[in-house]
Amino acid sequence: MTGSDERRRDPRVPEQCQVAFRIIREGAAAAKTTAAQTLNLSASGLCLVSPDPLKRDEHLALELALDGQTEPVVAMGRVVWCDEDDPAYRVGICFTWLRDEDRQALAVISDYVKKRLEA
């Protein structure tokens, strides 16, 4: 599935923010943390640019540095698609888990996205 085949649940806004992620593999030692940047963001997921390809259905631990937030948003996500965009990769991720306080932050993001799209 490519990014163009994706069915989005929530509107997205082009938003560049720093994100750190690591792949979660059961029984494996802690994976390295990779720094990346988002291309867009919604209340249900994001698209980021990764230096390495990610496999569909891989699970990730994510920390997003959002404007106006003093602490990073901590989430778990699942890779929905990954497209090569030489020399990097564009990766679509849907959120699968958020801390309660981060759910509130994403509700704010959702409202922000909607207002930006209406403007």
C-alpha positions in Angstrom: 0.0 0.0 0.0 1.4 3.4 -0.9 0.6 6.7 0.7 -1.9 7.5 -2.1 -3.9 4.3 -1.3 -4.3 5.3 2.3 -7.8 6.0 3.7 -7.4 8.8 6.3 -9.7 8.9 9.3 -8.9 12.5 10.3 -7.8 15.6 8.4 -4.1 16.2 8.3 -2.1 19.4 8.2 1.4 19.8 6.8 3.3 20.2 10.1 7.0 19.7 10.5 8.1 18.7 14.0 10.9 16.6 15.4 10.1 13.0 16.2 12.2 10.3 17.7 11.2 6.7 17.1 12.4 3.1 17.7 11.1 -0.2 16.4 9.5 -2.5 18.9 10.2 -6.1 18.5 9.1 -8.7 21.0 12.0 -10.5 22.6 14.5 -8.2 21.0 17.0 -5.9 22.7 16.1 -2.3 22.7 16.4 -0.9 19.2 18.3 2.3 18.4 16.4 5.5 18.5 16.1 7.3 15.2 15.6 11.1 14.8 13.1 12.1 12.1 10.8 14.9 11.0 7.1 14.8 10.3 5.6 15.9 7.0 2.0 16.0 8.2 0.1 15.3 11.4 -3.4 14.4 12.5 -5.2 13.1 15.6 -4.9 9.5 14.2 -1.4 9.4 12.7 1.4 11.1 10.9 3.8 10.9 8.0 7.5 11.2 8.7 10.7 11.1 6.8 13.0 8.2 7.9 16.6 7.7 6.8 15.8 3.9 6.7 12.9 1.9 5.3 10.4 0.6 7.7 8.3 -2.5 7.2 4.5 -2.4 7.0 2.9 -3.4 10.3 6.1 -2.7 12.3 5.3 -1.2 15.7 7.1 2.0 16.8 7.5 3.9 20.0 7.3 7.6 19.2 8.1 10.9 20.9 6.9 14.0 19.1 8.1 17.5 20.0 5.1 19.7 19.3 5.0 23.5 19.4 3.5 24.7 22.6 4.0 21.5 24.5 6.7 21.4 27.2 6.9 17.6 27.2 7.0 15.3 24.1 3.9 13.5 23.1 4.5 9.8 23.7 2.7 7.3 21.4 2.9 3.9 19.9 2.2 3.5 16.2 2.0 1.0 13.4 3.6 1.5 10.0 0.8 1.6 7.4 3.0 2.3 4.4 6.6 3.2 3.4 7.6 4.8 0.1 11.1 5.4 -1.1 11.8 9.1 -1.6 15.5 9.0 -2.4 17.7 9.3 -0.3 15.1 8.8 2.5 11.7 7.2 3.0 8.3 8.6 3.6 6.4 6.6 6.2 2.7 6.6 7.1 2.0 5.7 10.7 -1.3 5.3 12.6 -1.4 5.8 16.3 -2.2 2.7 18.3 -1.7 3.9 21.8 -1.3 7.3 23.6 -0.9 8.3 27.2 -4.1 9.9 28.6 -2.4 13.3 28.8 -1.2 12.9 25.2 -4.7 12.0 24.0 -5.8 15.5 25.3 -2.9 17.0 23.4 -4.0 15.3 20.2 -7.5 16.6 20.7 -6.0 20.0 20.7 -4.0 19.1 17.6 -7.2 17.8 15.9 -8.9 21.2 16.6 -5.8 23.0 15.3 -5.8 20.9 12.1 -9.4 21.6 11.5 -9.1 25.3 12.0 -6.0 25.5 9.7 -7.9 23.6 6.9 -10.9 25.9 7.2 -8.7 29.1 6.9 
